[in-house]
Amino acid sequence: MANLTLVYGMRLLPADEVAEVGEAPVVLRNGKQAQVTMHVLEGSREQIEAQLKQSIDAFFDFYPEI
């Protein structure tokens, strides 16, 4: 299998300051564009860490061939 690239971003903001989250554009070498869906996790540090671990596990469940 070819090497893969996982594209992601993280930023902590005050929970009451976030109004909207959109998609992030990615430009591929062939000139085409792809979109990265951004996700929002809220709670304490421990809650966010637990949710993030679950999200990562669920993400790779979508790609069982990897």
DSSP file (Angstrom, degrees, kcal/mol; ACC not computed):
  #  RESIDUE AA STRUCTURE BP1 BP2  ACC     N-H-->O    O-->H-N    N-H-->O    O-->H-N    TCO  KAPPA ALPHA  PHI   PSI    X-CA   Y-CA   Z-CA
    1    1 A M              0   0    0      0, 0.0     3,-0.1     0, 0.0    65,-0.0   0.000 360.0 360.0 360.0 142.8    0.0    0.0    0.0
    2    2 A A        -     0   0    0      1,-0.1     2,-0.1     0, 0.0     0, 0.0  -0.277 360.0 -89.6 -69.0 157.4    1.2    3.5   -0.8
    3    3 A N        -     0   0    0      1,-0.0     2,-0.3     2,-0.0    -1,-0.1  -0.393  47.1-147.8 -63.7 147.4    2.1    6.0    1.9
    4    4 A L        -     0   0    0     -3,-0.1     2,-0.4    -2,-0.1    -1,-0.0  -0.758   6.7-141.4-116.3 162.4   -0.8    8.1    3.1
    5    5 A T        -     0   0    0     -2,-0.3     2,-0.6     2,-0.0    -2,-0.0  -0.992   8.4-154.0-125.7 123.2   -1.1   11.6    4.4
    6    6 A L        -     0   0    0     -2,-0.4     2,-0.5     2,-0.0    -2,-0.0  -0.871  12.7-160.7 -95.3 120.6   -3.6   12.4    7.3
    7    7 A V        +     0   0    0     -2,-0.6     2,-0.3     2,-0.0    -2,-0.0  -0.896  27.0 141.6-104.4 124.4   -4.6   16.1    7.1
    8    8 A Y        -     0   0    0     -2,-0.5     2,-0.3     2,-0.0    30,-0.1  -0.976  30.2-152.4-154.1 164.8   -6.1   17.6   10.2
    9    9 A G        -     0   0    0     -2,-0.3     2,-0.4     2,-0.0    -2,-0.0  -0.983   6.3-166.3-141.1 152.6   -6.2   20.8   12.2
   10   10 A M        +     0   0    0     -2,-0.3     2,-0.3     2,-0.0    -2,-0.0  -0.999  13.5 159.5-140.6 142.9   -6.6   21.6   15.9
   11   11 A R        -     0   0    0     -2,-0.4     2,-0.5     2,-0.1    -2,-0.0  -0.882  28.1-139.6-160.0 131.0   -7.3   24.8   17.7
   12   12 A L        +     0   0    0     -2,-0.3    -2,-0.0     0, 0.0     3,-0.0  -0.819  30.1 168.0 -93.7 129.0   -8.7   25.4   21.2
   13   13 A L        -     0   0    0     -2,-0.5     2,-0.1     5,-0.0     5,-0.1  -0.925  47.7 -82.6-132.7 156.8  -11.2   28.3   21.5
   14   14 A P    >>  -     0   0    0      0, 0.0     3,-2.3     0, 0.0     4,-0.6  -0.442  43.2-127.6 -59.2 131.8  -13.6   29.4   24.2
   15   15 A A  G >4 S+     0   0    0      1,-0.3     3,-0.6     2,-0.2    27,-0.0   0.813 106.3  52.3 -55.9 -35.3  -16.7   27.3   23.7
   16   16 A D  G 34 S+     0   0    0      1,-0.2    -1,-0.3     3,-0.0     0, 0.0   0.453 101.0  63.3 -83.7   1.8  -19.1   30.3   23.6
   17   17 A E  G <4 S+     0   0    0     -3,-2.3     2,-0.5     2,-0.0    -1,-0.2   0.649  77.3  95.5 -96.4 -18.4  -17.0   32.1   20.9
   18   18 A V    <<  +     0   0    0     -4,-0.6     3,-0.1    -3,-0.6    -5,-0.0  -0.640  38.0 164.4 -82.8 121.0  -17.5   29.6   18.1
   19   19 A A        -     0   0    0     -2,-0.5     2,-0.3     1,-0.4    -1,-0.2   0.751  64.4  -0.3-102.4 -33.6  -20.3   30.5   15.8
   20   20 A E        -     0   0    0      2,-0.0     2,-0.4     0, 0.0    -1,-0.4  -0.988  51.3-157.8-160.2 145.6  -19.7   28.3   12.7
   21   21 A V        +     0   0    0     -2,-0.3     2,-0.1    -3,-0.1    19,-0.1  -0.999  20.9 178.0-128.2 130.4  -17.3   25.7   11.4
   22   22 A G        -     0   0    0     -2,-0.4    16,-0.6     1,-0.1     2,-0.3  -0.344  34.8 -71.7-114.7-163.5  -16.9   25.0    7.7
   23   23 A E  E     -A   37   0A   0     14,-0.2    14,-0.2    -2,-0.1    -1,-0.1  -0.645  38.0-133.0 -92.8 151.9  -14.8   22.8    5.5
   24   24 A A  E     -A   36   0A   0     12,-2.5    12,-2.6    -2,-0.3     2,-0.2  -0.907  21.7-127.8-105.3 130.9  -11.1   23.4    4.8
   25   25 A P  E     -A   35   0A   0      0, 0.0     2,-0.4     0, 0.0    10,-0.2  -0.501  19.2-165.5 -78.7 146.0   -9.8   23.2    1.2
   26   26 A V  E     -A   34   0A   0      8,-2.7     8,-2.8    -2,-0.2     2,-0.5  -1.000   9.5-148.7-128.1 129.6   -6.9   21.0    0.2
   27   27 A V  E     -A   33   0A   0     -2,-0.4     6,-0.2     6,-0.2     2,-0.1  -0.885  16.0-148.0-101.1 124.6   -5.2   21.5   -3.2
   28   28 A L    >   -     0   0    0      4,-3.2     3,-2.2    -2,-0.5    -2,-0.0  -0.476  25.8-109.4 -88.3 160.7   -3.8   18.3   -4.7
   29   29 A R  T 3  S+     0   0    0      1,-0.3    -1,-0.1    -2,-0.1    -2,-0.0   0.788 118.0  60.3 -60.0 -28.1   -0.7   18.1   -6.9
   30   30 A N  T 3  S-     0   0    0      2,-0.1    -1,-0.3     1,-0.1     3,-0.1   0.407 121.5-106.7 -81.9   5.1   -2.8   17.3   -9.9
   31   31 A G  S <  S+     0   0    0     -3,-2.2    -2,-0.1     1,-0.3    -1,-0.1   0.242  81.4 124.2  91.5 -13.7   -4.5   20.7   -9.4
   32   32 A K        -     0   0    0     -5,-0.1    -4,-3.2     1,-0.0     2,-0.3  -0.345  53.9-131.3 -75.5 162.3   -7.8   19.2   -8.2
   33   33 A Q  E     -A   27   0A   0     -6,-0.2     2,-0.3    -3,-0.1    -6,-0.2  -0.868  18.7-171.8-114.9 150.4   -9.3   20.3   -4.8
   34   34 A A  E     -A   26   0A   0     -8,-2.8    -8,-2.7    -2,-0.3     2,-0.4  -0.883  18.3-128.9-129.4 164.1  -10.6   18.2   -2.0
   35   35 A Q  E     -A   25   0A   0     -2,-0.3     2,-0.6   -10,-0.2   -12,-0.0  -0.930   7.6-151.2-117.7 141.6  -12.4   19.3    1.2
   36   36 A V  E     -A   24   0A   0    -12,-2.6   -12,-2.5    -2,-0.4     2,-0.4  -0.959  19.8-134.1-109.6 121.1  -11.6   18.3    4.7
   37   37 A T  E     -A   23   0A   0     -2,-0.6     2,-0.3   -14,-0.2   -14,-0.2  -0.605  19.3-142.5 -75.1 127.8  -14.6   18.2    7.1
   38   38 A M        -     0   0    0    -16,-0.6     2,-0.3    -2,-0.4   -17,-0.1  -0.688  13.5-154.3 -91.4 145.7  -13.8   20.0   10.3
   39   39 A H        -     0   0    0     -2,-0.3     2,-0.5     2,-0.0   -17,-0.1  -0.881   4.4-142.9-121.3 152.0  -15.2   18.6   13.5
   40   40 A V        -     0   0    0     -2,-0.3     2,-0.4   -19,-0.1   -19,-0.0  -0.963  14.4-176.6-118.5 128.4  -16.0   20.3   16.8
   41   41 A L        -     0   0    0     -2,-0.5     2,-0.3     2,-0.1     7,-0.1  -0.990   9.2-172.7-121.8 131.4  -15.4   18.6   20.2
   42   42 A E        +     0   0    0     -2,-0.4     2,-0.3     5,-0.1     9,-0.1  -0.901  33.4  63.2-125.2 153.4  -16.5   20.4   23.4
   43   43 A G  S    S-     0   0    0     -2,-0.3   -28,-0.1     4,-0.1    -2,-0.1  -0.893  84.0 -27.5 137.3-163.5  -16.0   19.8   27.1
   44   44 A S     >  -     0   0    0     -2,-0.3     4,-2.8     1,-0.1     5,-0.2  -0.243  69.9 -96.2 -74.9 171.9  -13.2   19.5   29.6
   45   45 A R  H  > S+     0   0    0      1,-0.2     4,-2.7     2,-0.2     5,-0.2   0.926 127.3  48.7 -55.8 -45.7   -9.7   18.5   28.5
   46   46 A E  H  > S+     0   0    0      1,-0.2     4,-2.2     2,-0.2    -1,-0.2   0.896 112.0  48.3 -64.2 -40.6  -10.4   14.9   29.5
   47   47 A Q  H  > S+     0   0    0      2,-0.2     4,-2.5     1,-0.2    -1,-0.2   0.913 112.4  48.5 -65.8 -42.6  -13.7   14.8   27.7
   48   48 A I  H  X S+     0   0    0     -4,-2.8     4,-2.7     2,-0.2    -2,-0.2   0.923 111.3  50.2 -63.8 -44.3  -12.2   16.3   24.5
   49   49 A E  H  X S+     0   0    0     -4,-2.7     4,-2.2    -5,-0.2    -1,-0.2   0.916 112.1  47.6 -60.5 -43.3   -9.3   13.8   24.6
   50   50 A A  H  X S+     0   0    0     -4,-2.2     4,-2.0     2,-0.2    -2,-0.2   0.920 113.5  47.3 -64.3 -43.9  -11.8   10.9   25.0
   51   51 A Q  H  X S+     0   0    0     -4,-2.5     4,-2.5     1,-0.2    -2,-0.2   0.897 111.0  52.3 -63.6 -40.7  -14.0   12.1   22.2
   52   52 A L  H  X S+     0   0    0     -4,-2.7     4,-2.4     2,-0.2    -2,-0.2   0.917 108.5  49.9 -63.7 -43.4  -10.9   12.6   19.9
   53   53 A K  H  X S+     0   0    0     -4,-2.2     4,-2.1     1,-0.2    -1,-0.2   0.904 112.3  48.1 -61.4 -41.5   -9.7    9.1   20.5
   54   54 A Q  H  X S+     0   0    0     -4,-2.0     4,-2.5     1,-0.2    -2,-0.2   0.897 110.7  51.5 -65.0 -39.9  -13.1    7.7   19.7
   55   55 A S  H  X S+     0   0    0     -4,-2.5     4,-2.5     2,-0.2    -2,-0.2   0.897 109.2  50.1 -64.3 -40.8  -13.3    9.9   16.5
   56   56 A I  H  X S+     0   0    0     -4,-2.4     4,-2.0     2,-0.2    -1,-0.2   0.931 111.7  47.9 -64.2 -45.3   -9.9    8.6   15.4
   57   57 A D  H  X S+     0   0    0     -4,-2.1     4,-1.2     1,-0.2    -2,-0.2   0.927 113.6  47.5 -60.2 -44.7  -11.0    5.0   15.9
   58   58 A A  H  X S+     0   0    0     -4,-2.5     4,-0.9     1,-0.2    -2,-0.2   0.880 107.6  57.0 -64.5 -38.5  -14.2    5.6   14.1
   59   59 A F  H >< S+     0   0    0     -4,-2.5     3,-1.0     1,-0.2     4,-0.3   0.930 108.1  45.8 -58.5 -47.1  -12.4    7.4   11.2
   60   60 A F  H >< S+     0   0    0     -4,-2.0     3,-0.9     1,-0.3    -1,-0.2   0.719 100.6  68.0 -73.5 -19.5  -10.2    4.3   10.5
   61   61 A D  H 3< S+     0   0    0     -4,-1.2    -1,-0.3     1,-0.2    -2,-0.2   0.786  93.5  60.5 -65.6 -25.9  -13.3    2.1   10.7
   62   62 A F  T << S+     0   0    0     -3,-1.0    -1,-0.2    -4,-0.9    -2,-0.2   0.711 107.9  45.8 -70.8 -19.5  -14.4    3.8    7.5
   63   63 A Y    X   +     0   0    0     -3,-0.9     3,-1.8    -4,-0.3    -1,-0.3  -0.593  62.8 160.6-124.1  68.0  -11.2    2.5    5.8
   64   64 A P  T 3  S+     0   0    0      0, 0.0    -1,-0.1     0, 0.0    -2,-0.1   0.717  70.7  68.3 -64.4 -19.1  -10.8   -1.2    6.8
   65   65 A E  T 3         0   0    0      1,-0.3    -2,-0.0    -3,-0.1    -3,-0.0   0.622 360.0 360.0 -75.3 -10.9   -8.5   -1.8    3.9
   66   66 A I    <         0   0    0     -3,-1.8    -1,-0.3    -6,-0.2    -6,-0.0   0.472 360.0 360.0 -81.7 360.0   -5.8    0.3    5.5
